Amino acid sequence: MYCLKNIEYARMPNDIIKLYCDLYQFVGRNKTMLDTVDKDFDTLVAQTVRLDTYFFVSMFGTPLSESRFRQLLTKDIQGKTKAERFVNNVKGAMTKIHNETETFELFTTEIYDLLKYLYKGVEADSQLQFAKTERRKNKTTDLLSSTHPTKREALEELVTAFKRLRHKSDYEDAFLIVNFYVDFINLRPFVTHNDAIGLMLLYILYITSGFESLHLSSLFELLHKQQDNLTRHTKDASHNWGEGLANVMSLHRFMIERLLESYQSLHELLRNYTYDQQTNKSDYVENTINKLDEVFTKEQIREAHPTISDSTINRTLKRLRDEKKIRPLGKGRSAKWMKLYKTEKKQSLYEQIKFKV
């Protein structure tokens, strides 16, 4: 509320206007870019869901072993622990976000349902409730405690203010969204997990506001790489929030840069995708195998090339085996393969499938 209430006094720096100009050159090409991968769109979105889930859980969840994380991300299996159930919940939420973009509408009940969905089977029901408004013992009070008896009412007013300003179209959506985010995380409407819910809402509002690169480029991967900067800019934006003097420009600049980075990543993906369509796919798979470790699995190849069929991968493996370049280590779907030639030390598993840690 405080950020949105005072948004009319904000002055946009020139460098952010320049970032907007660069960003909207990409936004204006949304349809053209997404049409390029139309037949493989769902496959590529599924890859983005896995990436966003991995990095969101890395930021807010409990660490899991690499092998177990892979199983939860790539297969429909039930989590046995709270940490594993959280992975399943986040994966389900990410899938719904991408599939229901056009029907999403911001409501207080939707935000509360998001909290319960993400932490079902992870937290006790008592932790998944609205927080009570704090009453200060000293004489100073902030606007929240003086005008809102409950946190639910405060959140409802915040949502109403955001929707009203968005309907007026006087401000850029990205700027409204970051103001809403700072208000939300300082309001802290729930007993716990406000930071995680706030960042998930930021993501949802971006992706439903026309920044469609996020369907095919992982925002949480970009944020995870700069988590310390995200924390610093968020703290700076929250300074003097209770007095209505917060300044969100540093955080806004940071997030616009990440959105621009996501479009640049999408541009690179489309370039590789187009090249993939125009070249011999078997040769493309072989090139990926050259970059893998000495011992690798077919699953790693699938993750690197989600749009290439299993039959093409199998054909390539058979050819390389007949050429005495590789040999199998065991049988079945989980069998590993060993290269019979020397290669340089390559990236780790998650770097190969863009799960950079």
Residue pairs with C-beta under 8 A, 6 or more apart in sequence:
1 143
1 144
1 154
1 157
1 158
1 161
1 183
1 187
2 143
2 183
2 186
2 241
2 242
2 244
2 246
3 179
3 180
3 182
3 183
3 241
3 246
3 248
4 158
4 161
4 162
4 165
4 176
4 179
4 180
4 183
5 161
5 244
6 244
6 246
7 165
7 171
7 175
7 176
7 179
10 175
10 248
10 249
12 175
12 249
13 249
13 253
15 253
16 249
16 252
16 253
16 256
19 253
19 256
19 257
19 260
20 172
20 174
20 256
22 260
23 256
23 259
23 260
23 263
26 33
26 213
26 260
26 263
26 264
26 266
26 267
27 210
27 211
27 212
27 263
30 210
30 212
30 213
33 212
33 213
33 266
33 267
33 270
34 41
34 212
34 215
34 216
36 270
36 273
36 274
37 44
37 216
37 270
37 273
37 307
40 273
40 306
40 307
41 215
43 306
43 307
44 215
44 216
44 269
44 306
44 307
45 98
45 215
45 216
46 306
47 303
47 306
48 98
48 214
48 215
48 216
48 217
48 218
49 91
49 94
49 95
49 98
50 73
50 74
50 91
51 218
51 220
51 221
51 354
51 355
52 94
52 203
52 218
52 219
52 220
52 221
53 73
53 87
53 90
53 91
53 94
54 69
54 73
54 350
54 355
55 218
55 220
55 221
55 223
55 224
55 355
56 90
56 94
56 196
56 199
56 200
56 220
57 64
57 86
57 87
57 90
58 224
58 357
59 196
59 199
59 220
59 223
59 224
59 227
60 193
60 195
60 196
60 199
61 83
61 86
61 87
61 90
62 82
62 83
62 86
63 83
64 72
64 83
64 84
64 87
66 349
66 350
68 84
69 87
70 299
70 349
71 77
72 79
72 84
72 87
72 88
72 91
73 87
73 91
74 299
74 303
78 88
79 85
79 86
79 87
79 88
79 121
82 121
82 122
85 120
85 121
85 122
86 118
86 119
86 122
89 117
89 118
89 119
89 120
89 121
89 122
90 118
92 117
93 114
93 117
93 118
93 200
97 104
97 203
97 204
97 207
98 207
98 215
101 207
101 208
101 215
104 110
104 204
104 208
106 159
106 162
106 163
106 205
107 159
108 152
108 155
108 156
108 159
111 155
111 159
111 189
111 197
111 201
112 130
112 190
114 197
114 200
114 201
115 128
115 190
115 193
115 197
116 128
118 193
118 196
118 197
118 200
119 127
119 128
119 193
123 192
123 193
126 191
127 191
127 192
127 193
128 190
128 191
129 190
129 191
130 150
130 151
130 152
130 155
130 189
130 190
130 191
131 151
131 188
131 189
131 190
131 191
132 150
132 151
133 144
133 145
133 148
133 149
133 150
133 151
133 154
134 145
135 145
136 142
136 145
142 242
142 243
143 242
143 244
144 154
144 187
144 242
148 154
148 157
151 187
151 188
151 189
151 190
152 189
154 187
154 189
155 184
155 187
155 189
158 180
158 183
158 184
158 187
162 176
162 180
165 171
165 176
166 173
166 176
173 205
173 209
173 210
174 206
174 209
174 211
174 252
174 255
174 256
174 259
175 252
177 202
177 205
177 206
177 209
178 202
178 237
178 248
178 251
178 252
178 255
179 248
180 201
180 205
181 198
181 199
181 201
181 202
181 251
182 234
182 237
182 238
182 241
182 246
182 248
182 251
183 241
184 194
184 197
184 198
184 201
185 194
185 195
185 198
185 234
185 238
186 238
186 241
186 242
186 246
187 194
188 194
190 197
199 223
202 255
203 214
203 219
203 220
206 214
206 219
206 259
207 214
207 215
211 259
211 262
213 259
213 262
213 263
213 265
213 266
214 262
216 266
216 269
217 262
217 263
217 265
217 266
217 269
218 262
218 354
219 258
219 259
219 262
221 354
221 355
221 356
222 258
222 261
222 262
222 265
223 230
223 258
225 356
226 254
226 258
229 254
230 254
233 250
233 251
233 254
234 251
236 247
236 250
236 251
237 246
237 247
237 248
237 249
237 250
237 251
238 246
239 245
239 246
239 247
240 246
273 307
276 284
276 305
276 307
276 308
281 305
281 308
281 312
282 312
282 315
282 316
282 319
284 305
284 308
285 301
285 305
285 308
285 312
285 313
285 316
286 316
286 320
288 301
288 304
288 305
289 296
289 301
289 316
289 320
289 326
289 339
290 343
291 343
291 346
291 347
291 352
292 300
292 301
292 339
292 346
292 352
293 346
294 338
294 339
294 343
295 329
295 336
295 337
295 338
295 339
296 336
296 337
296 339
297 334
297 335
297 336
297 337
298 313
298 314
298 317
298 333
298 335
298 337
300 349
300 352
300 353
301 313
302 308
302 310
302 313
303 352
303 353
304 352
304 353
305 313
317 326
317 337
320 326
321 327
321 328
324 340
325 339
325 340
325 341
326 337
326 338
326 339
326 340
327 337
327 338
327 340
328 335
328 336
328 337
328 338
329 335
329 336
329 337
329 338
330 336
346 352
348 357
349 355
350 356
350 357
351 357
